[in-house]
Protein backbone atom coordinates (compact mmCIF):
# COMPACT_ATOMS: atom_id res chain seq x y z
CA UNK A 1 0.00 0.00 0.00
CA UNK A 2 1.43 3.37 -1.04
CA UNK A 3 1.91 5.94 1.72
CA UNK A 4 0.37 9.38 1.32
CA UNK A 5 2.10 12.62 2.28
CA UNK A 6 0.05 14.95 4.46
CA UNK A 7 0.64 18.63 3.72
CA UNK A 8 -0.21 21.23 6.40
CA UNK A 9 -3.12 23.48 5.38
CA UNK A 10 -1.05 26.66 5.47
CA UNK A 11 1.55 25.19 3.17
CA UNK A 12 -1.14 23.72 0.95
CA UNK A 13 -2.40 27.22 0.23
CA UNK A 14 1.09 28.28 -0.81
CA UNK A 15 1.47 25.23 -3.05
CA UNK A 16 -1.95 25.89 -4.56
CA UNK A 17 -0.97 29.42 -5.49
CA UNK A 18 2.33 28.20 -6.88
CA UNK A 19 0.45 25.54 -8.82
CA UNK A 20 -1.82 28.18 -10.36
CA UNK A 21 1.21 30.22 -11.44
CA UNK A 22 2.87 27.14 -12.89
CA UNK A 23 -0.33 26.25 -14.71
CA UNK A 24 -0.48 29.72 -16.25
CA UNK A 25 3.16 29.48 -17.32
CA UNK A 26 2.55 26.05 -18.82
CA UNK A 27 -0.48 27.28 -20.75
CA UNK A 28 1.46 30.24 -22.10
CA UNK A 29 4.35 27.99 -23.14
CA UNK A 30 1.98 25.59 -24.87
CA UNK A 31 0.57 28.45 -26.90
CA UNK A 32 4.00 29.44 -28.20
CA UNK A 33 5.51 25.99 -28.83
CA UNK A 34 5.26 24.42 -32.32
CA UNK A 35 2.42 21.96 -32.76
CA UNK A 36 3.56 18.36 -32.25
CA UNK A 37 1.93 14.99 -32.92
CA UNK A 38 -0.13 16.41 -35.75
CA UNK A 39 -1.16 13.07 -37.28
CA UNK A 40 -1.47 9.46 -36.17
CA UNK A 41 0.12 6.77 -38.34
CA UNK A 42 -1.32 3.26 -37.84
CA UNK A 43 1.10 0.39 -37.30
CA UNK A 44 -0.13 -1.15 -40.55
CA UNK A 45 1.52 1.72 -42.47
CA UNK A 46 4.91 1.22 -40.79
CA UNK A 47 7.71 -1.31 -40.98
CA UNK A 48 7.92 -1.26 -37.17
CA UNK A 49 5.21 -0.11 -34.80
CA UNK A 50 5.92 3.31 -33.33
CA UNK A 51 8.95 3.91 -35.53
CA UNK A 52 9.63 5.78 -38.76
CA UNK A 53 12.37 3.97 -40.65
CA UNK A 54 14.07 6.42 -43.01
CA UNK A 55 16.71 5.65 -45.61
CA UNK A 56 19.47 8.12 -46.43
CA UNK A 57 22.83 8.25 -48.16
CA UNK A 58 25.27 10.15 -45.97
CA UNK A 59 27.70 11.17 -48.72
CA UNK A 60 25.91 14.39 -49.60
CA UNK A 61 27.11 17.22 -47.34
CA UNK A 62 25.47 19.46 -46.23
CA UNK A 63 22.25 17.56 -46.94
CA UNK A 64 23.16 14.19 -45.42
CA UNK A 65 26.57 13.23 -44.06
CA UNK A 66 28.39 11.94 -40.97
CA UNK A 67 30.77 13.63 -38.57
CA UNK A 68 34.03 12.10 -37.35
CA UNK A 69 32.14 10.14 -34.70
CA UNK A 70 29.78 8.67 -37.30
CA UNK A 71 26.72 10.70 -36.25
CA UNK A 72 24.32 11.61 -39.04
CA UNK A 73 24.04 15.33 -39.79
CA UNK A 74 22.51 17.64 -42.38
CA UNK A 75 19.30 19.12 -43.69
CA UNK A 76 17.76 15.76 -44.61
CA UNK A 77 18.50 14.38 -41.16
CA UNK A 78 17.02 17.38 -39.36
CA UNK A 79 13.91 17.34 -41.54
CA UNK A 80 13.38 13.60 -41.10
CA UNK A 81 13.69 13.79 -37.33
CA UNK A 82 11.30 16.75 -37.17
CA UNK A 83 8.72 14.89 -39.27
CA UNK A 84 9.03 11.80 -37.07
CA UNK A 85 8.55 13.87 -33.92
CA UNK A 86 5.42 15.49 -35.30
CA UNK A 87 4.03 12.04 -36.13
CA UNK A 88 4.80 10.82 -32.58
CA UNK A 89 7.25 8.24 -33.96
CA UNK A 90 10.82 7.32 -33.09
CA UNK A 91 13.09 7.77 -36.09
CA UNK A 92 15.36 4.94 -37.24
CA UNK A 93 17.95 5.68 -39.92
CA UNK A 94 19.37 3.36 -42.56
CA UNK A 95 22.48 4.81 -44.18
CA UNK A 96 23.09 2.99 -47.46
CA UNK A 97 24.16 3.42 -51.08
CA UNK A 98 21.63 5.58 -52.91
CA UNK A 99 20.79 2.94 -55.53
CA UNK A 100 19.77 0.44 -52.82
CA UNK A 101 17.26 2.64 -51.01
CA UNK A 102 14.26 2.31 -53.32
CA UNK A 103 14.61 -1.51 -53.46
CA UNK A 104 14.84 -1.53 -49.64
CA UNK A 105 11.61 0.47 -49.43
CA UNK A 106 9.90 -1.80 -51.95
CA UNK A 107 10.99 -4.83 -49.92
CA UNK A 108 9.52 -3.38 -46.72
CA UNK A 109 12.79 -2.77 -44.90
CA UNK A 110 12.35 1.03 -44.65
CA UNK A 111 9.29 3.28 -44.68
CA UNK A 112 10.62 6.15 -46.76
CA UNK A 113 13.64 7.40 -48.69
CA UNK A 114 14.90 10.76 -47.52
CA UNK A 115 17.90 11.71 -49.67
CA UNK A 116 16.09 14.20 -51.87
CA UNK A 117 15.20 12.12 -54.90
CA UNK A 118 14.62 14.40 -57.88
CA UNK A 119 10.99 14.17 -59.00
CA UNK A 120 10.67 12.56 -62.43
CA UNK A 121 7.75 11.14 -64.42
CA UNK A 122 9.28 7.67 -64.12
CA UNK A 123 9.62 7.83 -60.34
CA UNK A 124 6.10 9.01 -59.56
CA UNK A 125 4.77 5.94 -61.38
CA UNK A 126 6.32 3.62 -58.79
CA UNK A 127 6.47 5.67 -55.57
CA UNK A 128 4.66 8.48 -53.82
CA UNK A 129 6.82 11.61 -53.78
CA UNK A 130 6.39 14.63 -51.52
CA UNK A 131 8.46 17.58 -52.85
CA UNK A 132 10.20 19.45 -50.04
CA UNK A 133 12.46 21.89 -51.91
CA UNK A 134 13.89 22.72 -55.33
CA UNK A 135 17.46 22.05 -56.36
CA UNK A 136 19.50 22.48 -59.50
CA UNK A 137 22.54 20.69 -60.87
CA UNK A 138 25.95 22.31 -60.56
CA UNK A 139 29.22 21.50 -62.27
CA UNK A 140 32.20 21.46 -59.94
CA UNK A 141 35.79 21.68 -61.18
CA UNK A 142 39.23 21.94 -59.63
CA UNK A 143 39.95 25.01 -57.53
CA UNK A 144 40.38 28.11 -59.67
CA UNK A 145 38.64 26.53 -62.67
CA UNK A 146 41.86 25.69 -64.59
CA UNK A 147 40.00 24.73 -67.78
CA UNK A 148 37.93 27.95 -67.70
CA UNK A 149 34.58 26.16 -67.82
CA UNK A 150 31.77 28.73 -67.88
CA UNK A 151 29.04 27.11 -69.96
CA UNK A 152 27.79 23.64 -70.85
CA UNK A 153 29.51 23.92 -74.24
CA UNK A 154 32.85 24.07 -72.43
CA UNK A 155 32.29 20.50 -71.24
CA UNK A 156 32.49 19.17 -74.79
CA UNK A 157 35.05 16.37 -74.96
CA UNK A 158 35.78 16.50 -71.22
CA UNK A 159 35.48 13.74 -68.62
CA UNK A 160 32.57 14.53 -66.31
CA UNK A 161 31.64 12.40 -63.30
CA UNK A 162 28.33 11.73 -61.57
CA UNK A 163 26.75 9.21 -59.22
CA UNK A 164 25.50 6.12 -61.01
CA UNK A 165 21.78 5.96 -61.92
CA UNK A 166 21.27 9.48 -60.58
CA UNK A 167 19.35 12.48 -61.84
CA UNK A 168 22.74 14.13 -62.36
CA UNK A 169 23.80 11.34 -64.71
CA UNK A 170 20.50 11.62 -66.60
CA UNK A 171 20.99 15.39 -66.90
CA UNK A 172 24.54 14.99 -68.20
CA UNK A 173 23.42 12.52 -70.86
CA UNK A 174 20.74 14.94 -72.07
CA UNK A 175 23.19 17.87 -72.12
CA UNK A 176 25.79 15.78 -73.93
CA UNK A 177 23.23 14.83 -76.57
CA UNK A 178 22.54 18.54 -77.07
CA UNK A 179 26.25 19.15 -77.60
CA UNK A 180 26.35 16.47 -80.30
CA UNK A 181 23.29 18.05 -81.94
CA UNK A 182 25.30 21.28 -82.12
CA UNK A 183 28.16 19.51 -83.86
CA UNK A 184 30.36 19.35 -80.75
CA UNK A 185 32.04 16.39 -79.09
CA UNK A 186 30.00 14.57 -76.44
CA UNK A 187 31.05 14.57 -72.81
CA UNK A 188 32.96 11.55 -71.53
CA UNK A 189 30.54 10.69 -68.74
CA UNK A 190 31.84 8.51 -65.93
CA UNK A 191 29.72 7.20 -63.07
CA UNK A 192 30.59 6.18 -59.52
CA UNK A 193 28.77 4.40 -56.70
CA UNK A 194 28.87 7.32 -54.25
CA UNK A 195 28.86 11.10 -54.50
CA UNK A 196 31.96 11.50 -52.33
CA UNK A 197 33.88 9.20 -54.68
CA UNK A 198 33.01 11.54 -57.56
CA UNK A 199 34.76 14.40 -55.75
CA UNK A 200 37.70 12.23 -54.76
CA UNK A 201 38.15 11.35 -58.42
CA UNK A 202 37.91 15.00 -59.42
CA UNK A 203 40.44 15.93 -56.77
CA UNK A 204 42.91 13.37 -58.13
CA UNK A 205 42.57 14.78 -61.65
CA UNK A 206 41.05 11.63 -63.17
CA UNK A 207 38.03 13.58 -64.36
CA UNK A 208 37.68 17.21 -65.43
CA UNK A 209 34.39 18.03 -63.72
CA UNK A 210 31.72 16.63 -61.43
CA UNK A 211 27.94 17.00 -61.52
CA UNK A 212 26.01 17.18 -58.26
CA UNK A 213 23.30 19.27 -56.62
CA UNK A 214 23.99 22.95 -56.08
CA UNK A 215 24.06 22.74 -52.24
CA UNK A 216 26.63 19.92 -52.37
CA UNK A 217 28.72 21.80 -54.93
CA UNK A 218 28.66 24.93 -52.76
CA UNK A 219 29.69 22.89 -49.71
CA UNK A 220 32.75 21.47 -51.45
CA UNK A 221 33.72 24.89 -52.78
CA UNK A 222 33.56 26.36 -49.29
CA UNK A 223 35.55 23.43 -47.93
CA UNK A 224 38.32 24.19 -50.43
CA UNK A 225 39.90 22.50 -53.42
CA UNK A 226 36.92 22.91 -55.75
CA UNK A 227 35.08 25.63 -57.67
CA UNK A 228 31.43 25.67 -58.73
CA UNK A 229 31.85 26.56 -62.40
CA UNK A 230 28.20 26.26 -63.52
CA UNK A 231 25.25 26.42 -61.12
CA UNK A 232 21.51 25.71 -60.97
CA UNK A 233 21.05 23.72 -64.17
CA UNK A 234 17.68 21.95 -64.50
CA UNK A 235 16.04 23.38 -61.35
CA UNK A 236 13.74 20.56 -60.19
CA UNK A 237 11.70 19.52 -57.17
CA UNK A 238 13.39 17.09 -54.77
CA UNK A 239 11.32 14.92 -52.49
CA UNK A 240 10.79 12.46 -49.71
CA UNK A 241 9.52 9.20 -51.19
CA UNK A 242 7.26 6.50 -49.75
CA UNK A 243 5.99 3.31 -51.32
CA UNK A 244 3.37 3.53 -54.01
CA UNK A 245 0.95 1.53 -51.87
CA UNK A 246 1.44 3.62 -48.72
CA UNK A 247 -0.98 6.50 -49.15
CA UNK A 248 -1.54 6.76 -45.38
CA UNK A 249 2.11 7.52 -44.60
CA UNK A 250 2.42 9.90 -47.54
CA UNK A 251 -0.57 11.92 -46.36
CA UNK A 252 0.75 11.97 -42.78
CA UNK A 253 4.11 13.33 -43.93
CA UNK A 254 2.31 16.11 -45.81
CA UNK A 255 0.43 16.99 -42.61
CA UNK A 256 3.70 17.12 -40.66
CA UNK A 257 5.33 19.34 -43.29
CA UNK A 258 2.31 21.65 -43.32
CA UNK A 259 2.65 22.11 -39.57
CA UNK A 260 6.36 22.85 -39.98
CA UNK A 261 5.50 25.51 -42.52
CA UNK A 262 2.80 27.01 -40.31
CA UNK A 263 5.11 27.53 -37.32
CA UNK A 264 8.17 28.65 -39.34
CA UNK A 265 10.30 25.53 -38.78
CA UNK A 266 10.34 24.68 -42.49
CA UNK A 267 11.42 28.15 -43.59
CA UNK A 268 14.14 28.30 -40.93
CA UNK A 269 15.53 24.91 -41.99
CA UNK A 270 15.72 25.86 -45.67
CA UNK A 271 17.26 29.23 -44.83
CA UNK A 272 19.90 27.49 -42.73
CA UNK A 273 20.94 25.36 -45.72
CA UNK A 274 20.28 27.98 -48.42
CA UNK A 275 17.63 25.92 -50.21
CA UNK A 276 14.66 26.98 -52.36
CA UNK A 277 11.23 26.24 -50.90
CA UNK A 278 8.26 24.66 -52.64
CA UNK A 279 4.96 26.53 -52.59
CA UNK A 280 2.81 23.69 -51.26
CA UNK A 281 3.24 20.16 -49.96
CA UNK A 282 1.46 17.40 -51.84
CA UNK A 283 1.81 13.73 -52.74
CA UNK A 284 2.73 13.12 -56.39
CA UNK A 285 1.76 9.66 -57.64
CA UNK A 286 0.74 8.42 -61.07
CA UNK A 287 0.81 4.71 -60.45
N, C-alpha and C positions, 0 to 999 in steps of 0.2 A: 504494500500500500504506500503510495507516494505521500510524503509529508507536505504540509501546506504552510507557507510563511504567513505570519500574522503581522500586519503593518499597523502601527498606531494611527489613530484617526487623524491626529494633527499632521503627521507625515503624509498620510494618504491624500490630504488636501493639496499638499505641495506637489506630490507626484501627479495628481490629477491635472493641476495647472500645467505642470511640465509636459504631461502627455498631450494636452490640448495644443501647446506651442509646437511640440514635435509633429503633431498631426497636421497643423497648418503648414509647417515647413515641408513635410512630405508631400502634401497636396500641391504646393507651389512647385516643388521639384518635378513632380509627375507631369505638370502642365508644360514644363520647359524641355523635358527629355524627349528624344526622338521616339516615335512609336515603334514598339517591338512586338514580336509574335503577331504579325499582321495576317497570317494565313496558316491553316492547319493542313499538313500533308499526311494523308493516310499511309499506314505501313505498306499497303499494297502498291504504292507508287515509288517505294524506296528499296534499294538493295538490302539495307539493314534498317530495322526499325529504329526510329529516333536519330538517324544519322544521315547526313548528306555527303555522299561519296563523290568527290570532284576529281577529275583528271586534269593534270597540267604538265607542261614541259618546261622545266626550270632552266632553260638555256637562252632565255629571252629578256635580259635586263633592259629596261627597268620594269618590264611587265610581269615577268615570272622568273625568279632566279634564286640561288641559295647563297648564304653568307659562308664565311670560313668554317663555321660550326655546323653547316648543313641545314640551317633553318630556312624555310621558304619565305621569300620576301617578294614585294612588288605589287603593282596595281591589281593584277588578276587575283593575287592571294588576298589582298585586303577586301576586294569586292566580293569574292566567294565567301569569306568568313562573315562579312556583314549580311549577306543574303541568308546564310545558314542561321545566324542569330535571329533574324527577323522571322524565320520560319520555325523557330524554337527547335532547331536541330543542331546536333554536334557535327562539326565538319571533319571529314576524313579525306586526306589528300593522297592521290596516287601520282607520283612524279615519274613519267615514262616518255619514251620517244614519241614524238608527235604523231607519226603514222600508225602507232598502235592504239591510240586513244579511242577513235571511233569504233574499231573492232571490240575493244574492251567494253564500251558502252552497249554495243549491240549484243554482246554475250552476257550482259547483266552483271558485270563486275564493278562498274561505276555508274552513278546516276546521271552525270553530266560531264561535258568537256568544257573546260574553262581556260583555254589558251588564246581565245580571240580568233576562232575560225573566221576567215573571210566568207561573207554570204555570197553564195553562187546559186544559180538555177539548179545545178546538179545536186548540191548539198541539201537544199530545202525539199527535195523529193524523197530523201531518206532519213532526215532528222528534223526536229523542230528547233528553229534558231531564233534566239531573242537578241536582236542587235543592241549593243550597249555603248558603242562609240563608233567613230569613223577613223580610218587610218589609210594612209597612202603608202606607196612603195618608194623607198629611197635607194640610191646607188652610192655605196661607200667605196672609197678608194684609199690608197696609201696616203699618209699625212702629207699635206701640201699639194695633193693632186698632181703628181709628177707627169701624168699623161695629158693633163689639161682637159679633162672630160667635163663638158658643160651641157651637153645635150645628148639625147638618145643616139643620134647619128654618130657621135664620137665613140660609141661602143662597137661600131662595126669592126669585125675581125678580131675583137678582143675576147679574152677568156673571162667569163662572168659566172660567179658562183651563186647558188641558192640552195635552200633546203629541199630535199627530194619530195616530190608529190605535193608541193606547197603552192599557194596562190602566187607567191613570188616567181616560182619556176614557170607557172602558167602565163604570168604576165611577161616574163622574158621571152618566152617562145613567140607570143603574139607580137611583141615589139621587134623581135628578130625577123619575123616574117614580113613586117612592114619595111624593114631595111632592105630586104631582098627585093621587095616590090619596087623600091626606089632605085634599084640597080647597085646596091651596096652589098658588101660581104655580110653574111650572117654573123651573129655572135657565136662564140664557142662556149656554149652553156655547159657548166659542170654542176652536178648536184652532190649533196652530202647529207648524211643522216641527221646531223644536228646543226642548229644555227651557229653555235659557238665554234664548231669546226670550220664553218665557212669563213669566219673571221680569222681563225688561226691560219688557214690556207692563204688568205689574202695577206696577212702579216708576213708570211714566209716568202711572198712573191710568186707563188705558184699560179695565182690567178690575178687578173688586172683589176677586178671590181667585184663587189658583192651586193646582192639585192636582198633587202630585208624591209621591215616596216620602218616608218619614219622615226618613231620613238626609240627603237633599238639602234638605228643608225646614229641618232643624236647622242645616245648614251655612249656609244663607242667613240664618237668624236670628242666628247667631253673627257672621256677617260684618257685619250691620247693615243697617237699612232695611226689615226684614221681621219678622213675628211668626208663629209657628206657632199658629194659632187652634184647630185641631182636629187630633188626632194619632192614628195607628195605626188608621185605618179599614180594614176588609177585610184583616186580616193573612193573607198568602199566601206560599207558597214562591216564591222566585226562583231562577233556574237558569242554568247553562251549557247551551247547545244545540248538538247536532251533527245532521248529516243523518239522516233516517229510515233510510237504507240503510247507515249507518256504525256498525254495532254494535261493531266492533273498537275504534274510537276512543272510543266512549262507555264501554265497559268499562275501557279503559286509564285514562281520566280518573277513574273511580270508584276504581281502584286507587291512583292518585296522591293523591287526596283522603283515602282511608283512611290512607295513610302520613303525611299531614300531620296528621291527627287523632291518630294514635298517638304522634307525637313532640311534640305540643303546638303545632305551627306554625299549625294551623287555628284553635284557640282563641285564640291570641295575636293573630292577624290580625283576628278578629271583635271581640275586646275593644278593639283599637286603634281600630276604626271604630264601636264601639257597635252591633253588629248581633246579631240573634238567631240562634243556631245551629239546624241541623236535627239530628235524632237520628241518622239514618243516611244514607249516600250510596247512591243507586240510580238506575238509568236508568228513566225513565218514558216508555213508548211504547205507543200503542194503534193503530198504523197496520197 
